Amino acid sequence: MQKSLEMMDQSGSNSYLIDEALWEKINERASGSANLCFQCGECTAVCPWGIVKEGSLKVRSILRGAQLGVEDWDKEIWLCTNCIQCQSYCPRGVQIGDIFQALRSLSWENREVEPGLPSMLWSIYWNDNPWSQPPSERFNWARGANIPEFDCQEHEFLLYIGCTSAFDNRLQKVAQALARVLTAFGVSFGCLGVNEPCCGESIKSVGHNPYFRETAESTARIFTSAGVRKLMTLSPHCYDVFKNHYRTVLQEESFEVFHYTQVLAELLENGKVSIPAGFIDRALENNYSWIDPDGVTITFQDPCYLGRRNNEFQAPRTLILGIPGINLIEMENHMQDGLCCGGGGGRMWLETPSGERFSDIRIKQALETGASILATACPFCLVCLEDSLNALGKKNLFVLDIAEIVDMAIGQSG
Amino acid sequence: MTLSLYDARSAADSIWVFLEQDRNSLTEISLELLAKGRQLADQVGWKLGGLILGIRNSELCSEAVAHGADEVWSAEHELLENFTIDAFSTITFEMIMEGKPGVLLFGATPDGRDLAGRLAVRLRTGLNADCTGLRLRPGTGELICDVSGFGGGVLALIEMGDHRPQIATIRPGVFSKTQPDWKRLGELIKFPVLLKAEDIQTRIVKKVSGEGVDLTQVSLIIAGGRGMGGDFGALQKLADILGGEVGATRPPVDDGYIERERQIGQTGVVCSPKIALCCGISGAFHFIVGVEKADIFIAINSDPSAPIFEHADYCVVGDVHTILPLIKEALQTRLAEEI
């Protein structure tokens, strides 16, 4: 059933067709959220795409189309990184991120998605990871490190590494550092090794809901049969999907989800552990020649999926401030206003043209603080920011995950 | 399990290859499969047959025989001028039911895959897709196919028991073609075609030929990264000598030194060449994912701790601008000697 609404502009040529079936679909998938929008335009104004692209991303007008059931969007829905800067400013509390995901899910049904995305999903289907890597190599990051295999009778936490950190060479170093830190702090943990299943976040982020559901059900079953009660992730993306989207898959919440910074911060706050003062020595050993031996300045990239999306701004800062000899300086956009690195919302699987990358802006902001270390707590942030830094050429700035910084402070060799 | 329409006992001692054509000559994959088919046929004393469907096949039939076919089943009809699944599956099915080959090979091309799949169902037989190896068991005529899976983590050897024909699709570049012998003789079997235009549900409206390169079909890739300093001319010269194509990582594409369609990686092209020579590339994972399926992966980088060395088969630590001219010189000398 279609209602046709004719709207003529001065030239008398525009007409819009309201598609009630489309409106109902969007309404259902975004839980009616689009109805709250009153078209103020804050979303378009604060969207980071406005910094890098002429004309920005027209969030308001996409929302209007979704609200009416008028298909007035095209490939631009794939630009969204789901950083929800828009949502955090929206005076009506519209779940803008969910609406973009709803529109993407319709694109899958219409078989009109960005190139490369179907292959990414097929990779998860065949290899249980989006990087086309052999599943048998999933535990290679732990070679020689004696990481315990998770046993629910023995271990308090399942340490969930995630596909990207398991396989990406740069990020494997973060996984290794985190394992060392957890061991040094006496945290009881184990890993699922080669049997670690994919969390499905990359599927959810590109809007393929049915396949996400299938993957999440399978992963949840594996966790349940392994007796997982507490799960700690390396990536905020895995954290976000386990915490907020597995509830629809599991009947009740069968495991508690933490990001690793939360676990470590709690230990620090309770006085159970303290971080030794080894960072500067280790930094100088590794030829970080710009480090000031009298005090290192660090700035921190709030991961959208930990900070704005899940309201966790404090735990990473507690850790940084707990390291002796470190000064924390904030970038221009921080905490609630943190600037996205550009990797979320499925954009790790899509190409962003040079000159349009948020991480380029972010590196400039980091350099402006005069900090010598840019700390991250997300594998996607780390990869995007390091890539932008490399593109700029040699600078006195290093990108390190918090786990790596704490690992260096503890000073055990790997 | 369903039985195939004919079984091993009724099958002829023959290997057939579905031959594809492009501008009045057989495609590379067809010649590669004829070479492999000939080798297998000689090992077990079987015949090699080729299937050609088209509008004017005589030159193609001669080419097939010169490349090893003992017999060519040729169907000529104006409705076979272009590949359509309806027409081609009808005619090839009839040919197969008459000749009952023991083995049937297709190139893993869009048309080959389309036809192989439909025929496998129609014949109630098995199909091994994207094989990287083929063997015939002497005495029994059983085909053993090598199929890799899970990103190369598993190699399966697959047999089909009593089902015939044993169908396999093979990717271009897996086998090598041989030189034609124009003195070879073969039998031409002209196959009658009874097709009506109403039988075909599709109509070719327009054929569009694209410009540009498809790196996924190239067997030798020379890729350059930031370390090349934009000097892609040096890589192109090497590629010209070796008969390959030039690829790149993202930074030189960003800087405008090379086209986006030559960007290799997770968000670019994922290729699987026989040889990948990576010059001045540090080895960020996004890039590695696009090139690690290469059979032989060679990396040249001046930084001994570059992550690319964790993936390359052959690692050369040194300045790319010094090493590449030396390679070019050595190749030119070697090629001059061979002539």
Interface residues (C-beta under 8 A of the other chain):
Chain A: G116 S119 W126 N127 W131 S132 Q133 P134 P135 S136 E137 F167 D168 N169 R170 L171 W349 L350 E351 P353 S354 V383 D387 N390 A391
Chain B: G149 F150 G151 G152 G153 V154 R226 P251 V253 D254 D255 R260 Q263 Q266 T267 G268 V270 G283 A284 F285 H286 I288 V289 P307 E310
